[in-house]
Amino acid sequence: MVNKVKIARIEKDLTQAQLAQKIGVTRQTIGLIEKNEYNPSLQLCVAIAKTLDKTLNDLFWEDEK
């Protein structure tokens, strides 16, 4: 599955480290979120969405097949 956070981050021309710095987490946290190996808190999801100019639905809602 393609990770929507990673796509949105690349579209904004941000590295994992740059995104992490903007929202106050480590680069490793962003990497784990992008690999679907970390379940971020709602607060962190909101911070990521705001920074990437996306909605929570854009980034975290699973498309129904």
Secondary structure by P-SEA (a helix, b strand, c coil): cccaaaaaaaaacccaaaaaaaacccaaaaaaaaaccccccaaaaaaaaaaaccccccccccccc
